[in-house]
Amino acid sequence: MRYSTIFAAVLASAPLFTSARPVRARDAATNALVFQFANVLNQLESEFYKQGIAKFQDSDFTAAGFTSSAMVSQALTTIKADEDTHIAAIQAALTAWGNQPLKCNFKFDSALTDVPTMAATARTLEFVGVSAFLGAANLLPKDLLDAAGMILTVEARHSTLLNIFSGKGSAIPSAFDIGLTPQEILGVASGFIDGACDLGLTATKPLTITNKAVNPGDLLTVQGDGISGTDGLFCNMIQGGNATSVNLPLASCNVPQGTNGPIAVWITKDNKPLSNDVTTRATDAQVAGPAIIFVDSQPEQLGQMVRKA
């Protein structure tokens, strides 16, 4: 029954993409690029959930503090089904436009070592999914933007659920989200891509935050290509709703007091704050990033009911 529901949803949603007005060659190329990017990102999420659901048993979720393993399994299965529906609709649009949908391979060895790591990674991936659609919105014409927004809102629901599943985070930590460019999203996701997956985009250099947990006031420690020491380097932290990043010398990259929820972090070689607008965010001084971290300074009862610390 579930698969017939997915098939019906695909039939219903595909025309949202394929019935758009005729577009110029340049628009068509951009549309295809954005949808190929969304196709690969949704494949990554779907494969992640597939492997995680197959690997972990009820006892693993119980050991990780979840009060109901059935609740978690049901939610993850539903999220995966949503991702599969998105993939089918996006690929139907690409095919209708005369493009061959990419099929990429992924590896999640480091992200599926245990349930807590899986839950934390899923939380990041769902936030990245929201940021990806927000960041690509300016590249699409209005008719396709409306259709893409129908996927974005579902990704946001997934993100809220994974915030709750953290057991320590706020379900809705900010009134605003953060948009990331396709190149920035690929920089975050590149570690999970196994082999060739040519989207025609150059990913930003990956950045790793090495702190095990992050609280307001903590000094961030980082790793990444091009980062050796702290001299002449600056960290940039963007939170939802802020017009620009907090720019600090890397040697004193302390999380601002009052921070709660996701932060996108870049390393740059100058002290100019980065814009929170993907259309104006400077790239010439960027060294690495973004990396996504969660600062869970305002835990809520809902999460604590679902998962015990």
Secondary structure, 3 states (H helix, E strand, C coil): CHHHHHHHHHHHHHHHHHCCCCCCHHHHHHHHHHHHHHHHHHHHHHHHHHHHHHHCCHHHHHHCCECCHHHHHHHHHHHHHHHHHHHHHHHHHHHHCCCCCCCCCECCHHHCCCHHHHHHHHHHHHHHHHHHHHHHHHHCCHHHHHHHHHHHHHHHHHHHHHHHHCCCCCCCCCCCCCCCCHHHHHHHHHHHECCCCCCCCCCCCCCEECCCCCCCCCECCEECCCCCCCCCCEEEEECCCCCECEEEEHHHCECCCCCCEEEEEEEECCCCCCECCCCCCCCCCEEEEEEEEEECCCCCHHHHHHECC
